Amino acid sequence: MENKGLLSHSRFENNGSGDSNRDQSSKRRKILEQKKVMDQLIDVACAQKDHLSSFPSFHHFNCGGLSLYLQSGHGNKLSHSVKKYVQNLLKINMAGPYGSQWPTEEKVKHREMVSTHAHYIFVHETSNANANGMSSKSDAEKTTTTLNKKDPVVAFVHFRFILEETIPVLYVYELQIEPRFQGRGLGTFLMELIELIACKNCMGAVVFTVQKANSKALNFYQSKLRWQSKRAMKFFARHLMKTLKLYWRVR
C-alpha cells in the first residue's frame, strides 16, 4: 500500500512537470510566431523601392517662398556627388553637438549612410521656380525630368526599418537640413511624411536619437512635434501595434 501511494504521488509530480513543460513550449512557440510576423513586416517594408510613391501630396514642398521636391533613394545606390553632399552636411550640422567625439562618430555615419538597409528621402531645390516660388512645369513634366536634372539637394532623411525589443520600428538615423532652409516648416513636413510611411508599413513606433548638446534638435522634437522622450524601448511591449508611438531618445 505504501509503495502504491508513493507511485501515485510520483505520477502526480510527473504530470505537473509535464504541464509546466507544455506551457513553456507553448510560450516559446508564441514568441517565435510573433517574431516571425515582426520579421516579415520588416522584410516587406525594406523591400519597397519607393516609400514616397504612396504619398503624392508629399512629392513637393511649396511654402514660405520655397519650391522643393522630394525623391527616394537607397544607401547602396548613392552617387559619388550625393555621398559627398551627405558627408558635408553631416559635418556642418553635427560636428558641433558631437564636439571632440565627432571624428569617431563621423566614420560610423559614413559606414551607415551607404548600407543596403539605408532608405532616404532627398529634398531638391527646384531650379526653374517662377517668381512665386512655384514650379513652372506640370507635375507630369516634373516627374519626367526629375531623374535627369541635377537640382541641388538641400536636405535629406535617412531611415531604416528595424526590430527593437521585438517591436517593428522606423528608426530615423538622420534628419539633416541645410541651415538656410531650417526654421521654415520643412523639418515638420518631412517628419509628417515619416510618420505616414511608418503607419503604412505597420510599424509600432518612430524613433530618433538626439544628442544632449543638440539643443536645437531637442527643442524641435519636444516643443514643435511634441514627441515623448524615452530611454528604453520596453514601453512598446505593452502597446504592441495599438497606435504609432513617436519618440526621441537622448544620447
Rosetta blueprint (number, residue, H / E / L):
1 M L
2 E H
3 N H
4 K H
5 G H
6 L H
7 L H
8 S H
9 H H
10 S H
11 R H
12 F H
13 E H
14 N H
15 N H
16 G H
17 S H
18 G H
19 D H
20 S H
21 N H
22 R H
23 D H
24 Q H
25 S H
26 S H
27 K H
28 R H
29 R H
30 K H
31 I H
32 L H
33 E H
34 Q H
35 K H
36 K H
37 V H
38 M H
39 D H
40 Q H
41 L H
42 I H
43 D H
44 V H
45 A H
46 C H
47 A H
48 Q L
49 K L
50 D L
51 H L
52 L L
53 S L
54 S L
55 F L
56 P H
57 S H
58 F H
59 H L
60 H E
61 F E
62 N E
63 C E
64 G L
65 G L
66 L E
67 S E
68 L E
69 Y E
70 L E
71 Q E
72 S E
73 G E
74 H E
75 G H
76 N H
77 K H
78 L L
79 S L
80 H H
81 S H
82 V H
83 K H
84 K H
85 Y H
86 V H
87 Q H
88 N H
89 L H
90 L H
91 K H
92 I H
93 N H
94 M H
95 A H
96 G H
97 P H
98 Y H
99 G H
100 S H
101 Q H
102 W H
103 P H
104 T H
105 E H
106 E H
107 K H
108 V H
109 K H
110 H H
111 R H
112 E H
113 M H
114 V L
115 S L
116 T L
117 H L
118 A L
119 H E
120 Y E
121 I E
122 F E
123 V E
124 H E
125 E E
126 T L
127 S L
128 N L
129 A E
130 N L
131 A L
132 N L
133 G L
134 M L
135 S E
136 S L
137 K L
138 S L
139 D H
140 A H
141 E H
142 K H
143 T H
144 T H
145 T H
146 T H
147 L L
148 N L
149 K L
150 K L
151 D L
152 P L
153 V E
154 V E
155 A E
156 F E
157 V E
158 H E
159 F E
160 R E
161 F E
162 I E
163 L E
164 E E
165 E L
166 T L
167 I E
168 P E
169 V E
170 L E
171 Y E
172 V E
173 Y E
174 E E
175 L E
176 Q E
177 I E
178 E L
179 P H
180 R H
181 F H
182 Q L
183 G L
184 R L
185 G L
186 L H
187 G H
188 T H
189 F H
190 L H
191 M H
192 E H
193 L H
194 I H
195 E H
196 L H
197 I H
198 A H
199 C H
200 K H
201 N L
202 C L
203 M L
204 G L
205 A E
206 V E
207 V E
208 F E
209 T E
210 V E
211 Q L
212 K L
213 A L
214 N L
215 S H
216 K H
217 A H
218 L H
219 N H
220 F H
221 Y H
222 Q H
223 S H
224 K H
225 L L
226 R L
227 W L
228 Q E
229 S E
230 K L
231 R L
232 A L
233 M L
234 K H
235 F H
236 F H
237 A H
238 R L
239 H L
240 L L
241 M L
242 K L
243 T L
244 L L
245 K E
246 L E
247 Y E
248 W E
249 R E
250 V E
251 R L
